[in-house]
Amino acid sequence: MLLAAPSSGASVTIQPMGEAFFWGVVGGSSLVIGGAIARRVSLTARHVGLIMAFGAGVLISAVAYELVQEAFETSAGDGGVALGLLAGSALFFGAEVLIERFAARRPAQAGSAPAGRALVLGIILDGIPESLVLGLTVLEAGTVSVAFLVAVFVANLPEAIAATSALERAGRDPRRIMRFWVLVALGFGLASLLGYVALDAASPRTVAIVLAFAGGAVLTMLANTMMPEALHHGGKLAGFITTVGFAVAFGISALQ
């Protein structure tokens, strides 16, 4: 099991706190790398679609084995999993509806902009709870879970490539996009630090809700945005690439 209920008696020291922040930034740094790749490498819509398909497979595995399963084992059947899943899904769905309504009032931003914003929303709603979990692994084991860190890093990369490409097609300033990714990566570092500090005394139910919330948000994002976009741009090959992404992420999880 990757996670256990945190011990309320654990002491907080400067070095582990710094490590929690560092690994959170490392997990988020793939957003900056993905944005740079999208800017410097000429990617067709098909390339982006297949990259999204791979990322979708990684995220499906992460939801199943690193988030929901861990939430179930941590909650011991007290309802935290269902609450977290529904809350994460509802929040993403509601925010996506607001994005679509905003775009409908500004026709000049139609096209790739809503998809790009939805991907950014999914990255943030998924990334913050995941970063909290990274901080929790440092708290529990004294060091980060390598398997979970790699899964977070790999999942963020194609999402950032796809979101950057969509936002650039919608006319967004590339430099502003890159600055945004840097800020998000630093924000993930702070979220990881918060996970180390705040979840020290958290109950198993709270930990389960955090994990399941991330799972609900990313599942809704996958169904509404990422997988439809992958199929639309990547064609039938997207299904195979999704399976490859799932297999890679499952292999990483199995190493834990």
C-alpha positions as CSV (number, residue, x, y, z in Angstrom):
1,M,0.0,0.0,0.0
2,L,1.4,3.4,-1.0
3,L,-0.2,5.4,1.8
4,A,-1.3,4.8,5.4
5,A,-3.1,7.0,7.8
6,P,-0.6,9.7,8.9
7,S,0.7,9.7,12.4
8,S,-0.3,12.7,14.5
9,G,2.9,12.5,16.5
10,A,5.3,12.9,13.6
11,S,7.6,15.9,14.0
12,V,8.0,18.5,11.4
13,T,11.6,19.5,10.6
14,I,13.0,21.9,8.1
15,Q,14.8,19.4,5.9
16,P,11.7,17.1,5.2
17,M,9.6,20.2,4.6
18,G,12.1,21.4,2.0
19,E,12.1,17.9,0.5
20,A,8.3,17.9,0.3
21,F,8.3,21.3,-1.5
22,F,11.1,20.2,-3.8
23,W,9.4,17.0,-5.0
24,G,6.2,18.9,-5.5
25,V,8.0,21.3,-7.9
26,V,9.7,18.3,-9.6
27,G,6.3,16.7,-10.2
28,G,5.0,20.0,-11.6
29,S,8.1,20.8,-13.7
30,S,6.9,18.5,-16.4
31,L,4.2,21.2,-17.1
32,V,7.1,23.6,-18.0
33,I,8.8,20.9,-20.0
34,G,5.6,20.0,-21.9
35,G,5.0,23.7,-22.6
36,A,8.5,24.1,-24.0
37,I,8.1,21.0,-26.2
38,A,4.9,22.3,-27.6
39,R,6.5,25.7,-28.4
40,R,9.7,24.4,-29.9
41,V,8.6,21.2,-31.7
42,S,6.3,21.4,-34.6
43,L,3.4,19.1,-33.6
44,T,0.4,18.3,-35.8
45,A,-3.0,17.9,-34.4
46,R,-2.6,14.2,-34.8
47,H,0.6,14.2,-32.8
48,V,-1.1,16.1,-30.0
49,G,-4.1,13.7,-30.1
50,L,-1.8,10.7,-29.7
51,I,0.1,12.4,-26.9
52,M,-3.2,13.1,-25.1
53,A,-4.2,9.4,-25.6
54,F,-1.0,8.3,-23.9
55,G,-1.6,10.7,-21.0
56,A,-5.1,9.5,-20.7
57,G,-3.9,5.9,-20.3
58,V,-1.4,7.0,-17.6
59,L,-4.2,8.9,-15.8
60,I,-6.6,6.0,-15.9
61,S,-4.0,3.8,-14.2
62,A,-3.2,6.5,-11.7
63,V,-6.9,7.0,-10.8
64,A,-7.4,3.2,-10.4
65,Y,-4.3,2.2,-8.5
66,E,-2.8,5.3,-6.9
67,L,-5.9,7.3,-6.0
68,V,-9.2,5.4,-5.7
69,Q,-7.7,2.1,-4.5
70,E,-5.6,3.9,-1.9
71,A,-8.6,6.0,-0.8
72,F,-10.6,2.9,-0.3
73,E,-8.0,1.1,1.7
74,T,-7.4,4.3,3.8
75,S,-11.0,5.1,4.5
76,A,-12.0,1.6,5.7
77,G,-15.4,1.9,4.1
78,D,-16.6,5.0,5.9
79,G,-17.9,6.8,2.8
80,G,-15.0,9.1,2.2
81,V,-14.3,7.6,-1.3
82,A,-17.8,8.3,-2.6
83,L,-17.8,11.8,-1.2
84,G,-14.4,12.7,-2.6
85,L,-15.2,11.2,-6.1
86,L,-18.5,13.1,-6.3
87,A,-17.0,16.3,-5.0
88,G,-14.1,16.2,-7.5
89,S,-16.4,15.4,-10.4
90,A,-19.0,18.0,-9.5
91,L,-16.4,20.7,-9.1
92,F,-14.7,20.0,-12.5
93,F,-18.1,19.7,-14.2
94,G,-19.4,22.9,-12.8
95,A,-16.2,24.8,-13.7
96,E,-16.3,23.4,-17.2
97,V,-19.9,24.6,-17.7
98,L,-18.9,28.0,-16.6
99,I,-16.0,28.0,-19.1
100,E,-18.2,27.0,-21.9
101,R,-20.8,29.7,-21.1
102,F,-18.0,32.3,-20.9
103,A,-16.7,31.2,-24.3
104,A,-20.1,31.4,-25.8
105,R,-20.4,35.0,-24.9
106,R,-17.0,35.7,-26.6
107,P,-17.2,34.0,-30.1
108,A,-13.7,35.2,-31.0
109,Q,-12.4,32.8,-28.5
110,A,-14.2,29.8,-29.8
111,G,-12.4,26.7,-31.1
112,S,-9.4,25.5,-29.2
113,A,-9.8,27.9,-26.2
114,P,-12.4,26.0,-24.3
115,A,-10.5,22.7,-24.7
116,G,-7.3,24.4,-23.6
117,R,-9.0,25.9,-20.5
118,A,-10.6,22.6,-19.6
119,L,-7.3,20.8,-19.8
120,V,-5.7,23.5,-17.6
121,L,-8.6,23.2,-15.2
122,G,-8.1,19.4,-15.1
123,I,-4.3,19.8,-14.5
124,I,-4.9,22.0,-11.5
125,L,-7.8,20.1,-10.0
126,D,-5.9,16.9,-10.4
127,G,-2.4,18.3,-9.6
128,I,-3.2,20.0,-6.3
129,P,-4.5,16.8,-4.5
130,E,-1.7,14.8,-6.1
131,S,0.8,17.2,-4.7
132,L,-0.8,16.9,-1.3
133,V,-0.3,13.2,-1.6
134,L,3.4,13.6,-2.6
135,G,3.9,15.6,0.6
136,L,2.1,12.9,2.5
137,T,4.4,10.2,1.2
138,V,7.4,12.2,2.4
139,L,5.7,12.5,5.8
140,E,5.0,8.8,6.0
141,A,8.2,7.2,4.5
142,G,10.7,10.0,5.1
143,T,11.2,10.3,1.3
144,V,9.0,10.6,-1.7
145,S,7.3,7.6,-3.4
146,V,9.2,7.3,-6.6
147,A,6.5,5.4,-8.3
148,F,3.8,8.0,-7.6
149,L,6.2,10.9,-8.5
150,V,7.0,9.3,-11.9
151,A,3.3,8.7,-12.5
152,V,2.5,12.4,-11.7
153,F,5.4,13.6,-13.9
154,V,4.5,11.4,-16.9
155,A,0.8,12.3,-16.7
156,N,1.5,16.1,-16.5
157,L,3.7,16.1,-19.6
158,P,1.2,15.3,-22.4
159,E,-1.5,17.3,-20.7
160,A,0.8,20.4,-20.7
161,I,1.7,19.8,-24.4
162,A,-1.9,19.5,-25.4
163,A,-3.1,22.5,-23.3
164,T,-0.2,24.7,-24.6
165,S,-0.9,23.8,-28.2
166,A,-4.6,24.5,-27.7
167,L,-4.1,27.8,-26.0
168,E,-1.5,28.9,-28.6
169,R,-4.0,28.0,-31.4
170,A,-6.5,30.2,-29.6
171,G,-4.1,33.1,-29.8
172,R,-2.7,33.1,-26.3
173,D,0.8,34.7,-25.8
174,P,3.3,31.8,-25.6
175,R,5.4,33.7,-23.0
176,R,2.5,34.2,-20.8
177,I,1.6,30.5,-21.1
178,M,5.2,29.5,-20.0
179,R,5.1,31.9,-17.1
180,F,1.8,30.4,-16.1
181,W,3.2,26.8,-16.1
182,V,6.2,28.0,-13.9
183,L,3.7,29.5,-11.4
184,V,1.6,26.3,-11.4
185,A,4.7,24.2,-10.8
186,L,5.7,26.4,-7.8
187,G,2.1,26.1,-6.6
188,F,2.3,22.3,-6.7
189,G,5.4,22.6,-4.6
190,L,3.5,24.6,-2.0
191,A,0.6,22.1,-2.2
192,S,3.1,19.3,-1.5
193,L,4.5,21.2,1.5
194,L,0.9,21.8,2.7
195,G,0.3,18.0,2.4
196,Y,3.4,17.4,4.6
197,V,2.3,19.8,7.2
198,A,-1.5,19.8,7.2
199,L,-2.1,16.0,6.7
200,D,0.2,15.2,9.6
201,A,-2.7,15.1,12.0
202,A,-5.5,14.4,9.4
203,S,-7.9,11.5,9.9
204,P,-7.9,8.5,7.5
205,R,-11.3,9.8,6.2
206,T,-9.8,13.2,5.3
207,V,-6.9,11.5,3.5
208,A,-9.3,9.3,1.6
209,I,-11.4,12.3,0.5
210,V,-8.3,14.1,-0.8
211,L,-7.3,11.1,-2.8
212,A,-10.8,10.4,-4.2
213,F,-11.3,14.1,-5.0
214,A,-8.4,14.0,-7.3
215,G,-9.7,10.8,-8.9
216,G,-13.2,12.2,-9.5
217,A,-11.8,15.4,-11.0
218,V,-9.5,13.6,-13.4
219,L,-12.1,11.0,-14.4
220,T,-14.5,13.7,-15.4
221,M,-11.8,15.6,-17.3
222,L,-10.9,12.4,-19.1
223,A,-14.4,11.6,-20.2
224,N,-15.4,15.2,-21.2
225,T,-12.2,16.6,-22.7
226,M,-9.0,14.5,-22.9
227,M,-10.3,11.3,-24.5
228,P,-12.7,12.9,-27.0
229,E,-9.9,15.2,-28.1
230,A,-7.5,12.3,-28.4
231,L,-9.9,10.3,-30.5
232,H,-10.9,13.3,-32.7
233,H,-7.3,14.3,-33.5
234,G,-5.5,11.0,-33.1
235,G,-7.9,8.7,-34.9
236,K,-8.4,5.0,-34.1
237,L,-4.8,4.6,-33.1
238,A,-5.6,6.6,-30.0
239,G,-7.2,3.5,-28.3
240,F,-3.9,1.6,-28.7
241,I,-1.8,4.4,-27.4
242,T,-4.1,4.8,-24.5
243,T,-3.5,1.2,-23.6
244,V,0.2,1.7,-23.9
245,G,0.0,4.6,-21.5
246,F,-2.0,2.6,-19.0
247,A,0.5,-0.3,-19.2
248,V,3.5,2.0,-18.6
249,A,1.8,3.6,-15.6
250,F,0.6,0.3,-14.2
251,G,4.2,-1.1,-14.5
252,I,5.5,1.9,-12.5
253,S,2.8,1.4,-9.9
254,A,3.6,-2.3,-9.7
255,L,7.2,-1.5,-8.8
256,Q,6.1,0.2,-5.6
